[in-house]
Every structure is written in structure tokens, then in C-alpha cells.
Amino acid sequence: MKKLNLISLAVVVALAGCSDDDDKGPIETITVENTLAVGSEQCVNGGTETVLGEDTNRNGELDSAEIIETTVACNDPATSLTAQQLAPLTSNDWFKAAKVKMAASEDSIAAVAKESGKAKNVILFVGDGMGISTVTAARIMAGQLEGKLGEEHQLSFEAMPFSGFAKTYNVDAQTPDSAGTMTAMASGVKTDAGVIGVDEDIERGNCATVAGNELVTATELAEMAGKSTGIVSTARITHATPAATYAKSADRNWEDVSDMPEAAVAAGCEDIASQLVNFEANLEARYAGLDVDGLEVVLGGGRRHFLPKDAAFNSADAVSSVEGDRTDGRDLTAEWKAKYPAGQYVMDQASFNAVNADTTERLFGLFNESHMQYEADRANDIAGEPSLSEMTAKAIDVLDNNDKGFFLTVEAGRIDHAHHAGNAYNALSDTVELSKAVQVALDKTSIEDTLIIVTADHSHVFTIAGYPKRGNPILGKVVPVGSDEPSLAADNMPYTTVGYTNGGGFRDLGDETDADAGYNFAPVTGRVDLTDVDTTTPGFHQEAVVPLSSETHAAEDVGVYAVGPGAHLVTGTNEQSLIFHVMDYAADLVKQADAKLAQ
């Protein structure tokens, strides 16, 4: 029975007879039980009402003024099942697994610190282009790679106790780009597409509109607070997503001086690569009396934007006859070394592996002329490249040498690029690698003092369609339940489970692990007969409905997953800019930065 305690209710009890006014005997305690009918206001299933009181007028009964307490015990629902009746549920593996998950979730939620300022460390993972369909397909792929059917698998971040959704639109764009979306996450302010670290009052491409519209990022606040700071990406480190953590630019494409119009250079606007190397000086220049020590870890691609346009400066693994793009003659890698003589600059797997994180004060790694390799294609790199999970591990090991904690941003940048190329194999492979990197972070930190958020900047027009049976290869053709033969469309041709609404469309490149090889062919219009095509190979590019030179972003919400102090705030559907505020709440970034400035 469900019990409800109702104190001093004015329950009317029928009274009969009168007491003798001359009766001076002891006052008795009287208990009266009343049966409540089914449908009563107190108990919809009926029950028992117990009334307790003192017979102060000594008449042997209770009136309303003498009632001290009324307790109502409601009957269990008439539809309650017996243990025997419940057996088909309680003995079912799905039911039991859910009960275990419930218990684990309750423990995880109870363990999360819900007070502000409890996070010593913050790690923000961004899967560039990692929409919900990408997460779902990557989950299945990861499970199938482990010999499972796949659908029941979970990526590391899907097990986090809190999750929600972020609305990704830019101030001026329904379907967003990475510059505006990452600026929102990094600064807490939504802005226009194509601009970096500035608000919506900017005019894209107009250098003169930058001044006065600069935003302060979480990376900068952490730096001001005395924490160690780091940026890791498999894209060029000057690309939109990583750049939004440290740069202010009227155009995301101003990665080096050669990308800028002469008017912008003449007006004094600084290219993104130069802003990275001058991060410390630029931050100090914006706040009088501020003294910071700069970024401790920078790992990614994009070496061409740091080197002069002169073959004499080519790196050992240059793929172009002239690797560098800079037309101002500056070698920014040399400038960084001069600024930080105790730091280590690395450009290949061997030098990366040789870094002793315990004794390394600062680490700068540029592993490719442009973007780093896709995870599936990484073995083909000339000089060797570390994986995203390896870079994440090294970054944490260097950053956690600071007793004040750290702020780290990690981007799986090439999920986006594989989708643009219409190649699900690489997009999903890089998503699985992101999951491994998140697991590394979970293993190396504690949920007691580290907030970890995993999200995406935007989605892609990537679909999971048809009615494939359970365990069907996620990259395969649709094979329906009860059959071993592919389903046929109205044109009598098979079709794949995953595909794209637009893009370059079909390519059958076999074992090719570089998704960008698909750009060597013109967009395919119309359907292709896939009967004799192995659609699960790395080089297969899915069909697209609308032929375009490159597949596009999508506008739907993306997932946000969190664990650690402040993670409970990641819930519901919110503006993407809320992510910054969750990180600030968790680590008191603004408060600590203000305190530093006040000194």
C-alpha cells in the first residue's frame, strides 16, 4: 500500500451521544479506521483512512477538533502483476540489461558535482560534422568490427550520464559552417557563418570591422586563470574549428597572409597562423597588466601556413614542390622556437613518440602540409602521423603537469571532410577513432575534477535508410529481414543502407583509403547498378540524390554528451552557445580570469 500522511486534516467523523460534563476521568487516545471506496479523492484504488485523536470531551468518540493525525494507506493498483506474471519480463535479457543500466545511471548521476567551480580540468571534444546519423552508423560499425551485430554497441561518449541537443544555425545562416558554430561554443556567443572569434556585428571579409567585435574564448579565459591550455586537431590547426579557440578573423579563410586581400594586410589584420604563434602576446595586449604563458600544446596539420613559399623550407615529408604558402617570408615554426626555447617542435611519428610528457613544458606538432591523414589512411603518411587518441593522450600528459588544471580542445576534423567527399567509410572510421580518444581522456582523468563534453559543430546530409535486417553490414546493401538477397528499388537495382542527399555520388575506388581521391571524378547523376559492387570497401562512395561537386552540411541539431562537474547542465535542446556557459560554470573560468586581472 502507498501511505500518505496528512497532518491535522479536518476530517468529519460522525459523532453520537454526549459526554457527562461531570466526568473527570483520564483523556483517552482513540483510533478510528474508515474504509475508502475505489475512486475516492484520497485513493483512486481505494484504501484505509486511520484517524488518531484525543477524546478531550470524554464522550468516547472523536469530533473534528479532537483529531491529531490522519493517515491514508492506498491500495496497490488492481492491475499490479505478481512475480510469476512478471517473469516473462524479469527473465528477459533486454529487461535485465535495462535494469542494470538504470542502476549504473543512478550511480553516475549521484556522483556528478553540481556546484560551480568544481572542475579543475575541462576537455571539449568536437567531432566536426558528426551528426546523429553519423553517431548511429559509427556505433554500428564499431560494434561490427568487434564481431557483434552492431546495433547494441555504444561509443565511449554515448555512455556518459548526461546528454542533450545543440541548435547549430548561425546568426545569418540556417545551415551553418564550422567557423560560426565553433565560435559559439568557444565564446558563448552565436555569430555569422565564416567568421572567427568575433560577434555578428562583423562584416565578413572586412578587416576594419574586427576591432571592437572580438570575443573572449574559454581557451583565453583558462589561460588568464593560470591553467594550461591546448588545442588538438586532425585538420589544419588554422582551420575554422581549432582557429575559433584562439584567433579573431573577419574570414575563416585567412589562414596565412597569402590568403588575405592586400587591403586587409595593409589595414593591419593578422593571419590566423600568425595569431596562433603570437597568442600569448596578443592576449596580453588586450588586457593591461596581464601576464600569461601561452598555449602549452598545439597538435595538428597545416604546416604550409607556417612556412615561407620557398622550397628551401620544405619539410622531410612535403608532398608539394614548395610546401610553404606564406608570401611574407616568415617561418613561424622558427619564430615559435625562438619564443619558447624550452618547448619541443615535432613533425612526425618518431619525434612525437620521443616526447617525454613528464618533462616537456610545451609541445608544438605540425604533422602534415595540409590536413592530417584520415585514420584509415594514416599508415600511408610519408613520415608517420600520430592518431587522434595518441595526440589526446600526449596532450593530457603534458597539460596535467600544471597543478591549477588545464583546458583542452580536441577536434576530429576529418569526419567532416570524408562526408564532404561522400565517403561514409572514412567518416565512420574517424568517428570511431574519436570515440577511442574520448575513452583515453576518461581513463586519464577523474569525473570528480574533470568536465568532458563531446559534441559536433554541425551535421551532414548523411542518411540511414531502407529496412535492413539486424546485423546487416552498415556499409552494405539493404538486405531485408528473413532474406539473404538485397532489396531492389523501383528501378530493379539494389541500394545501400547509408547514403547522401547530395554530393559527388557513386565512386568505386576499391581499397583506396583516401576519401579525397573521389574529387578526381565528376559528380554522378542518376542511379548506378550496385549488383556486383562491394559497397563495404574503403574506396566506395555512396550514391547521392542531388549531384554537387561536394556534399553539404545539414541543419539539424547535434548531440551533446557530458560527464564530470557541471555535466548535469547538458540536457534538453539549447542554443549551441550554451556549451561555453556550461564549461564556465564548471570551472569558474570568468571568475578566475577576473581575479587574475584584479591582481
N, C-alpha and C positions, 0 to 999 in steps of 0.2 A: 504493500500500500504506500501511496505517496502522502506524506504528512505535511500539513500547513499549519503553522502556529499563528493564531490570531489573538492578540492580547486585548483584553477588556472589550470584547465585542458586545454591543447592546443587543444580545440575543434574547428574545422574549420567550420566557418559559411559562407555561400555563400554571397558574397558582390556584390552590384550593384551600379553603379554610382560613382561619385567623389564629394568631398566637395569643396566648394568655399574657396580657401585659404584666401580670404579676410574676411570670415565670422568669426567675433569675438564674436558671441553670447555665452550664458552660455553653459557649458558642461552638456549634459543630460545623465541620467541613463536609460539604455534600458534593457528590459527583453524580451527574446525570448523563446518560448516553442516549442519543437520539439517532435514529436511522435516517440517512439522507437518500432520497429517491434518485434513481437514474435520471439524469437531465437537470439535476438541481444546479443552482448558480455556483455553489462551492465546489461540487464534484460532478463532472459530466457523466461519469460512470457510476455514480452513487458512492456511498461510504458511511462512515460513522462520525457523528459530532459528539465530542465529550466536553461537558460543561462542568467547571470546577468553581465552587464559591463557598462563602461562609454564611451560615444561617444566622445573621445578626439579629433578626426579629424573632428568632426561636420558634418559627411556625412549622419547622420540619420540611420546608420546601425553599426553593430559590426564586427570588424575583430578579428583575434585570439589574437592579442596583447592587445586588449581592454577588454578582458574577465576577470572579477574579481572572479567569482564563478560559478560553475556548480552543480546543484542539480539534482539527478536522483531519481524518485519515481517509484518503480517497482510495477507492478500489482500483486495482490494476485494470487496464482496458480488457474488455471481454475478448478482444482479438489476440491477446498475448499467446505466444506459442510455447509449448512445453519443450524441454530439452530434446525429447525424442522427435518432435515435429521440426525442430531447428537443425537436426542432424544433417540433412542434405546441404545446409549452408555451412555449418561449422566444420564439417569434414572436407569441404571443397578447398582445393589449393588456392584458388583466386581469393576466396573469402579469408582464408588464414593469412595469406600474404598481405592483404589489405589491413588486417588487424595488427600485424607486426609493423607495417608502415605507419599506422596511426600512432602506435606506442613510440616508435622512433621519432616521429614528427613532434609529438608532445614533449619528448625529452629535448629535442633540438631547439624548439621554441622557448622552453623554460630556461635554456642555457644562454640565450641571447641577451646581452646587456642592452637595456632600453633607455639608459641615461646618456645624455650628450657628453661628448668628450672622452668616451671610454676607449676609442680606437687609437692605439699608438701608431698603427700602420694602416694604409689604405691601398688596395690594389684594384684598379679598374681594367677589366678585360673587355675589349671591343672586337667582336667578330664582324669585320667590315662586310656588309651585305648579307649577314646571317639572319634571314627572316625565319618565321616559324616553320615554313615548309622545309627550309634547309636544315633546321634543327631536327625535325622529324625524320627526314631522309637520312641524315648523318647518323642519327641514333640507330636506325635500322641497319645501315651499312656497317657501323661499328659492331653491332651485335652479330651480324652475319660473318664478319671477319673473325669472330671468336667462336664460330661454329654453332651459334644459336639461330633460331628462326629470325630473330632480329627485332621484332616489334616490341618485345618485352624488355629490351635493353634500356639503360639510362646512361646518358652522357654525364660526366662528373658534375657539371653545374646544375643539371636537372634535379639532383638530389638535395640541392640547397633548400632550407626550410621556408624561405620567403621568395615570392615572385610576383610580378605584375606586368604591365604593358606600358610602353612609351609611345606617344604620338610623335611621329618623326617629321611632319611637314616643316618647311622653312617659312619664315615670315612672308616671303614673296613667292613661294612655290608649294604646290600641292604635293608633288612628288619631289623629294629632297635630294640634295647632294651631301657628300661627306663633310665638306667644309662647314656648312651651316649647322649640320646635326652635331658634329663633334664640338663645335664652339659652344653649343647649348649645354652639352654635358660637362664641358671643361669649365664653363664660366657661370652657368645658371641663367643665361640669357639667350633666348632664341633670336636668330638673326637671319639675314638673307642667304640665299644659295651663293656659293662661290667665293665667299669672303672668310678670312681667318682672324679670329680673336678680336673682332670689332662688332659693334651693335648694328641695328637695322638702319641707322641714320647714314651709314656709309653709302657711297656710290661706287659700285664695283668698277675697278679699273682706274679710279680717280684717286691718285696718291694724296691730293690735297685734303680729301675728306677723312683721312685716317686719324689725324690729330684731334684729340678730344673725344673720340669714339672708341678708344681702346678699352678692352675688358680685362679684368684680372682673373686669372685661371687658378684652379685648385693646385696645379703644379707650382705656380708662383707663390701662392699663399703658404704652401708647405715649405717651400724654400725660405720664405721670410720667417716662418716659425722655427727654423733651425733643423728641420727634418732633412734627410737625404732624399733626393729626387731622381727618378729615372724614367726613360722612355724606351720601349722596345717595339719594333715593328718588322714584319716581313716585307713591307712595302718600302719604298724610298722613305728615309726618315724625314725628308722635306715634303712628303705627300700630305694631302689635306688632313687626314685624321691625326697623325702624330704632330704635324705642324701646329694644329689648333691648341696644343698644350703649352706652347712656348712663344709663338710668333703673332704679330699683328700685321695683316696684309690686306690691301684692297682687292687682291686677286690671288686665289689659291695657286695659280699657275706661275707665280713669280718665284719659282724655286731657286733660281740663281739669276745673276744680273743679266745674263744673255736672254732671259725670258721676259725682261721688263721693257716697256717702252722708254725711249730716251727721255721723255718728259718726266716720267716717274723717277728715273735715276737722277736727273738734274734737280728735281724737287727735294731730293734727299731721302726718298723712301729706300729702305734696306731690303734686300732679297732675303728669302726665308732661310737659306743655308747660312748666310752671314749672321742672321739673328740667332741661330742655334749656337754658333761659336761665341757670339757676344751676349749670350743670355744673361750672364752674371752682370756685366757692365750695363746692359740695357735696363735690367730690373732696378739696379741701384740708382740709375739716373732718374727714374720715375719717382723715387721717394727719397727726400732729403735725409741724409744721415744713415740710410740703410746700408748694412754690410752683410752680404750673403756669400756663399762659397760656390755657387753654380751647380749645374747638373752633375751628379756623380756617375750616372750610367746612361749611355746612348748607344743602342744597338739596332742596326737595320741595314737597309740598302741605300742607294742613291749617291754613290761616290762621285759620279760625274759632276754633281752640282758643287762639289767642294774643291775641284781641281781645275787648273788653268787649261784653256784649249790649246794644249801643246803636248805632242807625243812624248816629250821628254818626261812628262809627269805621269805617264801611263803606269797602272799597277800591273802586277805579275799576271793577273787573270783578266786583263782588259779584253773585251770582245770587239771593240771598235778600234779602228786605226788610230784615232785620237779619242781617248777616254773622256777627258775633261770637257766641260761646256763653258766654263767661266771666261768671259771676254775682258775681265779687268786684271788678268794676270795674277790674281791672288790664289795661293794654295792654302785653303782653310784648314787642311789637316796639319800643316806645318804651324799655322797660327795657333791652333788648339794645343799642340805640343809645347809651344813656347809659353802659352798661358798657364799650362798645367804640367810642368816638367816631371812631377811625381806620378802623373797619370800614364795609362797604357793605351796605345792606339793599335788595334788589331784589324786584319782584313781577310783572314782565312781560318779554317777549322783548326789547324795546328796551333796557331798563335792564340786562338780563343781558348783551346783546351789547356794551354800552358799558363793561363792566368790563375794566380793564387788569390782567390777571393778574400781570404782572411787578411792578406797584407796589401791588397790593392785599394788605393784611395779613390781612384777614378778610372773609368773604363769607357773608351770610345771605339766602337766597332762599325766599320762600313764594309759589308761583305759582298757587295755587287755593284757594278757600274750603274745599274738601274734598280728595279725591284729584285728582291731575293728570289730564289727559285721556288716553284711550287713544291710542297712537301714530297709529292710523288716523283718529282724531277730533281730533287736535291742531290742525289748521287752523281748526277751528270755535271755538277759545277766543277770548273777547272781547278780552283784552289780549295774547294770544300767549304761548305757553309754549315753553321750550327742550326739545329731545328728550333722551332719556337719554344718548345719545352726546355731545351738546353739553355737558350738565352734567358728564359724566365728564371730558371734555377740559378744561373750565374748572377743575374741582376739582383735577386733577393739576397744571395750570399754576400754580395758587395754592399748593398744598401743597409743590411741589418747590422753592420758594424757601428752604426750610429745609435747611441742609447736613447735618443729622442724619437726614434722611429723613422719611417720613410713613406713616401708616396710614389707609386709606380703605375704607369700606364702601359698596357700590353695590347698591341693590335695584331690580329690575324688578318693582314691586309689583302691576302691573295684569294680569299674566299670570293670577294667582290670581283676580282679580275677573271677568275675562272667562269663565274656566272656571265660576265660581260662577253666572254668568248663562247658562251653556250655549251660549256663542258662540265657536266654535273660531277664526273669522276673527280676532278681536281677540287671543285668547290667542296664536295663532301669530305675528301681526304684532308683538306686543310681545316675543315671544321672538327674532324676527329682529332687532329693534332692540337687544335685549340683546347679541346676537352682534356687532352693529356697535360697541356701546360697549366690549366686550371688545377688539375689534380696535384701537380708539382707544388703549386702555391699553397694548396690546402695542407699538403704534407709538411711543408717547411714553416708554416705559421700556426698560430693558435686562434680559434674563434673567440677567445677571451679578449684578445687585444688587436685583432686584425679584421677590418671590414673588407670583404671581397665582393665586388659586383661584376657580373658578367652580362653583357648586353650586345646590341648591334646598333650601328648608326642608321641603318635603313635596311630595307628588304630588296628582293628582286622578283621578277615575274616568272618565278620558278614554280612549277605545279606538280602535284602528285595526283594522278587521275586513273580512271578505269576501275575495274573491280578485280584486282589480282588476289589470288588466294594467299593465305597466311604463309609467310616464309619465302614468298616469291622473291627472287633477287631484285633489290631495289633499283638496280640499273638495267634490269631485264625487260623483256616484252611482257605485256599483261597476259597472264595465264589465269583463267577463272577457277573458282572453287570447283573441285570434282573433275578437273581436266588436266591433261598434260600438254595440250596444244594451245598456242596463243589465240587470244580473241582477235577477231577480224572486224575492222571498221566497215562502214558502208561501201568503201571502195575495195573491199575484199583484201585489204592488206593489214598486217599486224601493226601494233603501235606500242610505244614504251610507257612504262608507269610514270616516269618523270619526263618533263619537257618544259618548253619555254613559250610564253605568249608571243614574244618577238625575238629577233636576233638573227644571226647568220645562218642558223639552221643546220641541217644534216652535214656531217663530215664523218667519214670512216677512215681514221688515221691509225687504226690498229694499236700498236704498243706505244705510240707517241705519248710521252708523259708531260709535254709542254703544251698547255692548253692554248697558248698564244699562236701555235702553229696553224690554228684554224683560220687566222686572219689572212692566210695566204690564198684563200679561195673566196670567190664571190658569194654573196648570200644566195641560198637555195630557195626557190619559190615552189610551192606545191608539195605534195606528199611524195615520199620515197618508199619503194618496196623493201622492207627490212627482213624479209623472209630468211634470207641467207646471210644476214649481217649479225655479227656478235656485238650486241649493244653494251656489253659489260666491260669492254676493253677500255684502257685509259684514254685512247685517242678517239673514242666515239663522241660526237657532238650531237645532242638531241635535236629533233625537229623543232621548228618554230612556226607559229601561225602567221605572224606578220614579218616579212623579210626586212631586216635592217642590217646595217654594217656592223652593229654591236648591240647586244641585248641591253635593256634599260633597267634602271631601278624601279621599285614598286613603292606604293604609298601607304600600305597598311602598317598597323602598329607592329612593334617588335617586342620580344620578351626581355624582361629584366629579372635577373636571378641574384640573390644575395644571401650572405651568411656573415655573422660576426656582429660586433656592436653597431647598433643603428639599422641593422638589416630589416627589422620589423616595419620600417617605414616604406619598404619596397612592396607595395600592394596596390591593387586596383589599376585603373588606367589613368595615366598622368602625362602632362607635358614632358618632353624629353629633358628639359632644363631642370626638372626636379632632382635628377640624379646628382647634380652638383650639390644641391642643398642637403641631400642625404649624407653625402661624404663630408660636408662641412659640419653637419650635426654630429656625426660620429666622431670626428677628430678635432672639433673646435678650431678649424683652420683659420677662420676670420678672427676669432677672439685671440688666438695665439699670435697671429700676424700683427694685430693691433697692439698687443702687449709689447711685441718686439719693436714696433715703430715708436711706441711711447718711451722706450728706453733711450 
